[in-house]
Amino acid sequence: MKIDLTFKMQSLLVLLLSLGVFNTDIGQCNELGPVSVSFHNNRLFVETSLKPDARLIEDIAQGITKELVFYVDLFRVWKIWPDEFVRGIKIKRTMKSNPIKREYLATSEHERVITERRFKDAESMLQWVLSLGNIAIPGTLSDHEEGTYYIKVSVESIKQKMPPAVGALLFFLPNKEFSVSRNSEIFNITNP
């Protein structure tokens, strides 16, 4: 009994599509808003927000837990060499919803501090989770050498973990739903 190779390929394609490996929402994607940088009290602050696509909003409405990881990195610009990573921070945010009870819970983990908040609706939870407001870069401006810098903000959505047996068989599947990044305008740091 022979099985046609095209049948195997079709079966694999159907399996991958049913697992959601390929994003079929062409034209809709998550996007980072402008990254703004400000200086206060000899410190550097960053502000931005993620604009979600319809799929992320729908998943939250259906009660699917989502985990987002924000990376806020400071880079120094070099003319000849590649840009130098100076320092950065990682912020992990999780969204959980129960559409039947209309409960919305979000957590934010930043510098070993975990903040948990409850919301009355999904919109207010999404607004809090997807916004980074006045995030301080560690250290002071005088800690950095004079030069030209920029901030790079990256966001990744981590897929929920599959059972170990399934994960071993489907090792080639990506573990991220999406990954987006955006750079701020270039700015100068001068020390007095």
N, C-alpha and C positions, 0 to 999 in steps of 0.2 A: 504494500500500500504506500504510494508516494503522495506526498503533499507538495503542491505547487509552491515554488518560492514566492510568487507574487501573493499568494494567499497568506503566507507567513508575514510578509511585509505589510499587507493590508490589516492583518490582525494586530500587529505591533502599532501601526498608526492609529487604529481605533482605540487601543489601550492608552496610548499617550494622550490622545485628545480627551478621553474620558477622565484621565487624571489631571487634566488642566495644565499640561506641560507647555502647550502653545497658547499664547494669549490671543484669543480671536477678536478682541476689541480693538480693531485697527482704527487709528485716529484718536483714541482716547488713551491718555497716559497721565501718570502722576508727574507733577512738575513743581520744582522749587521756585518760590518767589524771589525777588531781588534780595541779595545779602547786603545788609547795611552794617557799617562799622562806626562806632562812636568811641570817644575818649572821655572818661570821667575820673577825676581824682587819681591821675597817673595809672589808670587801668584801661584795658581794651575790652569793649563789649560788642557782641554780635547779635543781630536780630534777623530772622527770616521765618518763612512758613511754607508748609507743603500744601499744594493744591491737589486734593485727591481726585481720582477718576471715579467713574460711576461704579466700577466693580468693587472698589474698596468700601464705598458707602453701602452698597448692596450687601456685601459680606457682613458688615457690622449690623445691618438691619436684620439679617438672618441669624445672628447670634454666634458668628464665627469669631474666635479670638484672633487678634492681630498683634504682632510684635514688630515695632519699628525701632531701628537703631540709627541715631544721628551721630555723625562724626563732625566735629568743628575743629579744623586744623589751621594753624598759622604757618605760612610758608614765606621764606625770604627769596626774593628774585635775584638771580645772578645772570649776567650777560653771557658768559661763556659756558658755565657749568649748568647742569639741571637745577631747578629750584630746590632750595633746602627746606626740609621739614624742620620746624623749630619746636613746636609743641602742639598738643591738641587735647581734646576732651571727648568722651563718649557718653551719650545719653540714651538710655534704653527706655522705651515707653510701650506699655501693653494696654490694649483695649479689650474689654470683655463686656458682652451685653446679653441680656436675657429678654428677648422681645415679648415673651408671654407675661412676665412680671413687670416689664418696662423698667428694668434696672440696668444702669450703665456704670461700670467701674473702670477706672483708668489708674495705672501706676506709672510713676516716673522714677528711674534709678539714675542718680547723677552723683559722682564723687562719694560713693558709699552711703548716700542718703536716699532712702526710699520714701516717696510721697504717694499717698493713695487718696483718690478723690472719687466721690459718687456724684452722679449727674442725673437730672430728671429727664433729659432727652439726649438723643444721639448727636444732634447738631452741636450742643454745647460741649459734649465730650470730645468730638472731633476737633472743634476749635481749640480746646486746651491742649490736646495731644499733638496736633499738627503745627503748633506755633512755638517758635523759640524766641522768647523775648528777653532781651538784655542778659544774655549768657556771657559771663565773664571768662576771659582767657586767663589761665593761671599766671601769676606773676604780675609785676608792674612793668611799665614802659621802660624804666631805667634798667631792667634786667636784660633788655635786648640791645644788640649792637645797632648803630645807626645804619639805615639802609631802606630799601624798598621792599614792602611786604604785601601780601594779600591773604584773605581768609578763604578756605575751601570748605563748603558744607556738603556732606554726602549723607544720603538717607537710603537705608536698605530695609526691605520688608522680608522678614525671615518666615519661611514656610513652616507650618506645623510639622513636627517630627512624625515620620511614618513608623509603623512597627518595625523592629529590627529585621525580621525575615523579608519583609517587602523592601526595606531600604537596601539590604544586601543584594537583592535581585535587580533593583532599579538604581544602581549606584551612579548611573550617568545622568540622573535627573538633577537639575539645579536646586540648591537649597534656598534660593531667594526668589521671591515673587517679582520684585522689581528693585532697581538700584538707580538713583538719580543723584547728580551733583551739580553744584554751581559755585563759581568763584565771585568774590567781591571785587570792587574796583581796587586798583593798586593804590597804596598809601605809603607815606614816608614816616619813619620814626627817627626823630633827632633827639639826642640827649644834650641837656644844657651843659 
